[in-house]
Amino acid sequence: MTLWKKGQEAVTRLMAIPGVGLLTATAIIATVGDMKSFRSGREFAAFLGLVPRQSGTGGKVRLLGISKRGDTYLRTLLTHGARAVVNFQIKNRNPWIDKLLSRRPHNVVVVAQANKMARTIWALLVKNTEYDAHHAAVKAAA
């Protein structure tokens, strides 16, 4: 697997994301292939089963629980990586996680982080860019 990783620059770019290791990165590349088949990061997260199920009539949409439909293996890998980020990465942790932990249950925060990781993975692979941890902070300050 390590030899295959050396030939895949996309795997190296994905491994820069906190919570994404070699196993997760190679599994995503091998399973999905061309990420441009998804129109958005939300569509990719829905493919994994990491977005809330929607229900509603008359123009009012209600967000229900996580659907758990989709690729179980990739969802599990991303959830475990997100759990590692939420539980163990305390010194360099994103303040967004701390704010969310103050008002939501722990497992909800873990799945929200996994959803965020999935959307980041989609953006990196579609736009063919490197991961920048401070991208959102710089963009919000401008």
C-alpha positions in Angstrom: 0.0 0.0 0.0 2.9 2.4 0.7 4.3 1.9 -2.8 0.9 2.7 -4.3 0.7 5.9 -2.1 4.0 7.2 -3.5 2.5 7.2 -7.0 -0.6 9.0 -5.9 0.0 12.7 -5.1 -3.7 13.1 -4.2 -3.3 10.6 -1.3 -0.5 12.8 0.1 -2.6 15.9 -0.2 -5.5 14.2 1.6 -3.3 13.0 4.4 -2.5 16.7 5.3 -6.1 17.0 6.5 -6.3 16.4 10.3 -8.0 13.1 10.9 -7.3 11.6 7.5 -4.6 8.9 7.5 -3.2 6.6 4.9 -6.0 4.1 5.1 -8.7 6.7 4.7 -7.0 8.6 1.9 -6.3 5.5 -0.2 -9.8 4.1 0.4 -11.4 7.3 -0.8 -9.3 7.5 -3.9 -9.9 3.8 -4.7 -13.6 3.9 -4.1 -14.5 7.2 -5.6 -12.0 7.7 -8.4 -13.0 10.9 -10.1 -14.4 13.3 -7.5 -15.9 15.5 -10.3 -18.7 13.0 -10.6 -20.2 14.8 -7.5 -21.6 18.3 -8.1 -20.8 19.6 -4.6 -19.2 18.7 -1.3 -22.6 18.1 0.2 -23.4 15.6 -2.5 -20.2 13.7 -1.7 -21.1 13.8 2.0 -24.5 12.5 1.2 -22.9 9.7 -0.8 -21.1 8.7 2.4 -24.2 9.1 4.6 -22.9 12.1 6.6 -25.7 14.6 6.0 -29.1 15.0 7.8 -32.1 13.4 6.1 -34.5 16.0 4.8 -38.2 15.9 5.0 -40.9 18.5 4.5 -43.9 19.7 2.6 -45.2 23.0 1.5 -41.7 24.5 1.1 -40.7 24.0 4.7 -37.8 21.6 5.0 -37.0 19.8 8.2 -33.6 18.4 8.9 -33.8 15.0 10.7 -31.0 12.7 11.9 -28.0 11.5 10.0 -29.3 9.2 7.2 -26.6 6.4 7.6 -27.2 5.5 4.0 -24.2 5.3 1.7 -20.8 3.9 2.0 -20.5 2.4 5.5 -16.8 1.8 5.3 -15.7 5.3 4.2 -18.2 6.9 6.7 -16.7 4.8 9.5 -13.2 5.8 8.6 -14.0 9.5 8.5 -16.0 9.3 11.7 -13.1 7.6 13.5 -10.7 10.3 12.2 -13.1 13.0 13.3 -13.3 11.4 16.7 -9.5 11.6 17.0 -9.6 15.3 16.0 -12.3 16.1 18.5 -10.9 14.1 21.4 -7.2 14.3 21.1 -6.2 17.4 19.1 -6.8 19.9 21.9 -3.9 22.3 21.5 -4.3 23.1 17.8 -8.1 22.3 17.6 -10.3 24.5 15.6 -12.4 26.9 17.8 -15.4 25.9 15.8 -15.3 22.5 17.5 -15.1 24.0 20.9 -18.2 26.2 20.2 -20.1 23.2 18.9 -19.1 21.1 21.9 -20.5 23.7 24.2 -24.0 23.4 22.7 -24.3 20.0 21.1 -23.7 16.4 22.2 -20.3 14.9 21.7 -21.2 12.4 19.0 -23.1 15.1 17.0 -19.9 17.1 17.0 -17.9 14.1 15.8 -20.3 13.5 12.8 -20.3 17.2 12.0 -16.5 17.2 11.9 -16.6 14.1 9.7 -19.0 15.9 7.4 -16.7 18.9 7.3 -13.7 16.6 6.5 -15.7 15.0 3.6 -16.5 18.4 2.1 -12.8 19.4 2.5 -11.7 16.2 0.7 -14.1 17.0 -2.2 -12.8 20.5 -2.5 -9.2 19.4 -2.5 -9.7 16.8 -5.1 -11.9 18.8 -7.4 -9.9 22.0 -7.3 -6.6 20.1 -7.2 -5.2 22.2 -4.4 -3.2 21.7 -1.2 -4.8 21.7 2.3 -4.5 25.0 4.1 -5.6 24.9 7.8 -5.9 28.7 8.0 -7.9 29.1 4.7 -11.3 29.6 6.4 -9.9 32.0 9.1 -8.2 34.2 6.5 -11.2 34.2 4.2 -13.6 35.1 7.1 -11.3 37.9 8.3 -11.2 39.5 4.9 
